[in-house]
Amino acid sequence: MTYLHHEEHFRSSEVVRDVVIGMADGLTVPFALAAGLTGAIDASRVVVIAGLAEIAAGSIAMGLGGYLAARGESEHYESERAREELEIVEKPAAERAEVREILEGYGLTREQSDPILAAFEARPKVWVDWMMRFELGLEEPDPKRAVRSALTIAGSYVAGGMIPLAPYMITSHSIMALRYSVAATVIALAIFGYVKGRYTGAPPLRASVQTTIIGGLAAAAAFTIAKLIA
Amino acid sequence: MTYLHHEEHFRSSEVVRDVVIGMADGLTVPFALAAGLTGAIDASRVVVIAGLAEIAAGSIAMGLGGYLAARGESEHYESERAREELEIVEKPAAERAEVREILEGYGLTREQSDPILAAFEARPKVWVDWMMRFELGLEEPDPKRAVRSALTIAGSYVAGGMIPLAPYMITSHSIMALRYSVAATVIALAIFGYVKGRYTGAPPLRASVQTTIIGGLAAAAAFTIAKLIA
């Protein structure tokens, strides 16, 4: 794997991560809420109202949350970068000592670090790049990421949430709807977990089982709590 | 900021991140759902049942999701590390070329990279450490992180969610409860946003306003959708 491949991998894995963030909760929470309400209140209409309200609330909260997180990452990167740019001009001795400290951590002697420092001082931009990545552990974020991240997360939440809710919208018989909802959602969770595993590098079958169990546990907890207080 | 300070900052910021993940949604989604249902169905009991079912579902889904994400990070790190350990033994020439490629990106000549390569070959563990961080951009995750992350996210979700829901549990007058819920949640969102900003380095007042607006938008969307279909 070359350096460039890693960068590309990093970008496309951000989209996958956003879909996973949105769809994991979108499939699970509206499903569990609808199941819980059916256990407590035998009325498809209330379940549909609550489910759609939850999908609206959840997709907006998670989408805007993702937008702000990505914006915050960009701003954090910019402000840290500006600070490093200032520091290599105003406190070059301290910055040189930091480079040596990092390189020493990898077993380089002072003599071995000197040519690296000389190369950095000839190219300040490269020096700042290096400090950002190796001192602070920060990668430059894609500026378009925030909006794309928000839409991907919100869209995935809505897409995921409509699967468990659709049966309650089709039939007014809420126990029947619950059965179809469970069947549709278990299949969707299993497929989603499998695909998620394929993309994130986890063993797909195990990811599929884990995702389905999370949805089931959440629904069982919601069902039990709703039943207890109803 | 020294290298070690960065590591410590990294660990404590993970806990803050987990609280933020859990509480941001915990404050927002149950609040929006309860507000939406009050707009559609004038019955505190249904709002409380739906709200508690949502908190159970949301906290379990997000907590287990956080657990699996942290576990996945650990496993990804371990498997990549095992691969790098094998590669520096089986394909040392290719690995040396990768080190040179990375160092060239920072303006080092072949002569300047040679002592670094010699230092690495004398200490294979350091070489692998370096490849993990600088080729793959991976930091070693804390093994205890997964369980702590799950409990922190789930607990924060429950703590956040009980704030908007408490008024509906105290009074059966749902419009009155909605007013107290809005007041309590707006105050809680403003404080949460401010504290979040302080910890994550964003301007606290702006973070406070943004967080409150997200909660308000999510609630308004849930309210409108529930009202339209009721």
Interface residues (C-beta under 8 A of the other chain):
Chain A: M1 T2 Y3 H6 F10 A24 D25 T28 V29 F31 A32 L33 G36 L37 A40 I41 V46 V48 I49 A50 L52 A53 E54 A56 A57 G58 I60 A61 M62 L64 G65 L68 G72 E75 H76 S79 E98 E101 I102 G105 Y106 G107 L108 T109 E111 Q112 P115 I116 A119 F120 A122 R123 V126 D129 W130 R133 F134 E135 L136 G137 E139 T200 G201 A202 Q210 I214 G215 L217 A218 A219 A221 A222 F223 T224 I225 A226 I229 A230
Chain B: M1 T2 Y3 H6 F10 A24 D25 T28 V29 F31 A32 L33 G36 L37 A40 I41 V46 V48 I49 A50 L52 A53 E54 A56 A57 G58 I60 A61 M62 L64 G65 L68 G72 E75 H76 S79 E98 E101 I102 L103 G105 Y106 G107 L108 T109 E111 Q112 P115 I116 A119 F120 A122 R123 V126 D129 W130 R133 F134 E135 L136 G137 E139 T200 G201 A202 Q210 I214 G215 L217 A218 A219 A221 A222 F223 T224 I225 A226 I229 A230
